[in-house]
Amino acid sequence: MQEGWFQDDYLILFAESEIEEASARYRLPEFLPAHQIIGILGWDDFLVRDTSERLWRIPTVPLDPRHLDPFEFAERPVGLEADARFTGQIKWHVKPLVFGGEPDADSSNLTWVSHELHGQLVVWWNQQYRRLKP
């Protein structure tokens, strides 16, 4: 895994050897079949690739194919600017925005979680979304 600042976004890129495990942790085969997670962009979005190797950006919640947005790096990230304040953590909206959570960066709706806990939260909230979705 490589993480750090790339331009104005914090980027977490999974090594090729980590992609299958990360995709399983976030249950991508269940929520987004035929896609694999390759990274996390700006803490709120996943970068995924499909079977044709096309890149897509999608919110972590909801993982709904309707929200897939084609993505291209203007320039490929070669070296990310490490930032010890954020290494090993992911910013999380306690109440995701799609459920009415506040997006304000200074609000009490934000916390920092480990990668493992992030996976659990993403799965739980996506299950809730699916349960409530018409």
C-alpha positions in Angstrom: 0.0 0.0 0.0 1.2 3.5 -0.8 -0.5 6.5 0.6 0.0 10.2 0.8 -0.9 13.5 -1.0 -1.3 13.5 -4.7 -2.0 17.1 -5.9 -4.9 18.2 -3.6 -6.2 14.8 -2.6 -5.0 12.2 -0.1 -4.6 9.0 -2.0 -4.3 5.4 -0.9 -3.2 3.0 -3.6 -3.2 -0.7 -3.0 -0.4 -2.8 -4.3 -1.4 -5.4 -6.9 -0.9 -8.1 -4.3 -3.4 -6.3 -1.9 -6.2 -5.7 -4.4 -8.0 -9.0 -4.0 -7.9 -8.8 -0.2 -9.1 -5.2 -0.2 -11.9 -6.0 -2.6 -13.0 -8.8 -0.3 -12.8 -6.6 2.8 -15.1 -4.1 1.2 -17.2 -6.9 -0.3 -17.0 -5.5 -3.8 -18.1 -8.8 -5.4 -21.4 -8.3 -3.5 -21.9 -4.6 -4.0 -20.1 -3.9 -7.2 -19.7 -7.2 -9.2 -16.9 -7.3 -11.8 -14.9 -4.6 -10.1 -11.8 -4.5 -7.9 -10.8 -1.7 -5.5 -7.4 -0.2 -6.4 -7.5 2.7 -4.0 -9.2 5.3 -1.9 -9.3 8.9 -3.1 -9.9 11.8 -0.7 -11.1 9.4 1.9 -14.7 9.5 0.6 -14.4 7.7 -2.8 -13.0 4.4 -4.0 -11.0 4.0 -7.1 -12.1 0.8 -8.8 -11.3 -1.0 -12.0 -13.5 -3.2 -14.1 -12.6 -6.3 -16.0 -11.5 -4.2 -19.0 -9.1 -2.3 -16.7 -11.1 1.0 -17.0 -10.9 3.1 -13.9 -13.9 4.4 -12.0 -14.6 6.7 -9.0 -17.5 5.8 -6.7 -18.5 6.9 -3.2 -17.7 4.5 -0.5 -21.4 4.8 0.5 -23.4 4.0 -1.5 -21.6 1.4 -3.5 -24.2 1.5 -6.2 -23.3 1.0 -9.9 -25.4 4.0 -10.8 -22.8 6.2 -9.1 -19.8 4.9 -11.1 -18.0 7.9 -12.6 -15.2 7.3 -15.2 -11.9 8.4 -13.8 -8.5 9.2 -15.3 -5.4 10.4 -13.6 -4.3 13.6 -15.4 -0.8 12.4 -14.5 0.0 9.0 -13.1 0.9 9.2 -9.4 4.5 8.2 -9.2 5.5 9.2 -5.7 3.0 10.3 -3.1 3.9 12.9 -0.5 3.7 11.0 2.8 1.9 12.6 5.7 2.5 10.9 9.1 -0.7 12.6 10.5 -2.9 10.4 8.3 -0.8 7.2 7.7 -2.9 4.1 8.5 -6.1 6.1 9.1 -9.1 7.0 7.0 -11.4 9.9 7.6 -14.9 8.7 8.1 -18.3 10.5 8.3 -20.0 9.0 11.3 -23.3 9.4 9.6 -22.6 9.1 5.8 -23.7 12.0 3.6 -26.2 9.9 1.7 -28.0 9.3 5.1 -28.1 13.1 5.9 -24.7 13.4 7.6 -23.0 16.8 7.7 -20.1 17.2 5.2 -18.5 20.1 7.2 -14.9 19.1 8.0 -15.1 20.7 11.4 -18.3 18.9 12.5 -18.7 16.2 15.0 -19.7 14.0 12.1 -16.0 13.2 11.4 -13.7 10.6 13.0 -10.6 8.7 12.1 -10.7 4.9 11.7 -8.3 2.1 10.9 -8.4 0.4 7.5 -9.9 -2.6 9.1 -12.7 -0.7 10.8 -13.3 1.3 7.6 -14.0 -1.9 5.8 -16.5 -2.9 8.5 -18.2 0.5 8.4 -18.4 0.6 4.6 -20.0 -2.9 4.5 -22.5 -2.1 7.3 -23.7 1.2 5.8 -24.0 -0.3 2.3 -26.1 -3.1 3.7 -28.3 -0.4 5.3 -28.5 1.5 2.1 -29.5 -1.7 0.2 -32.1 -2.5 2.8 -33.7 1.0 2.6 -33.3 1.6 -1.1 -36.6 1.4 -3.1 
